[in-house]
Amino acid sequence: MSQLNVSLPPALKAWVESRVAEGRFSSASDYVRHLLRRDQDEAADETEWLRKLIAESRDSEIIEKEPEDILEEIVAERNKRYG
């Protein structure tokens, strides 16, 4: 396994240490790996959601909305889903 060193401000370091102390994670590395996997899953979900939107648009009829309005709707929906 490769190694990556990360600098954290004291408050984040304390947060990581508290999560490990709770017993859900065996080490800070275990916790960070968990967070990275969760981020990967969320990115994959977002990609799938966008692919579905593209597929729906290909299957739909011509609409009267302006492209900018459609993009604003997509961005607003994305922000609701993923913050």
N, C-alpha and C positions, 0 to 999 in steps of 0.2 A: 504494500500500500504506500502511496506517495504521501508526502507531508506538506502542509500548508500552514504558515504562521499568520495569525491575524491579530492585529492590535485593536483593543476595545477600550472605550472609556470606562472609568471605574464603575459607573452605574450599570452598564451592560455586563461587565464582568461579574458583578454581584448578582445580577439576574441569572446569568448562566449557572453560577455556583449554587444559587437557591434552587433552580430546577433540578440540578444533579442531586442536591441534598434531599429533595423530596422523594428520591428513589426511583423515579420513572426512567432515569437515564444513568448509565454506569459511569459516564465521564462527560466532560465538556465536548469532546470529540463526538461522542455518541449523540449528544443533543444537537450539535451543529449538523451532523449527517442527517438526522431526522428532519431538521428544518429545510435542508437542501432538497431532500426527497419530496417533501410536501410542496415546495416551490416548483419542482419539476412536474409534479402531478397537476398543480394548478395551471401551469403553462400549457400542459397537454390538453387539459379541459378547455382552456380558452381557445386554443388552436382548433379543437374539434367544433366548438361553438361557432367560430368564424367560418369554418368549412361548411357547416350546415346552413349558415346564412347565405353563403355564396351559392350553394346548391339550390336553395329555395328561390333565390333571385333568378337563377338560370331557368327554373321551371315556371316562373311566374310570367304573367303578361306584362306588357308595357305599362308603366305607371306615370302619373302626372307630376310626381315630386321632383324637385331639383336634386341633383347629386349631393350638393352641400347639405341639404336637409336630411337626406338619407344617412349621410356620414355622421351628422350630429346625433341622430337617433341611435345609430350603432354605438357611438362613443358613450352616449348616456347609458345605454343598456349595459355596456361593458363595465362602466364605472359602478353601476348598481350591483352587478354580479361579483366583480373582483376588487372593488375598492379602488 
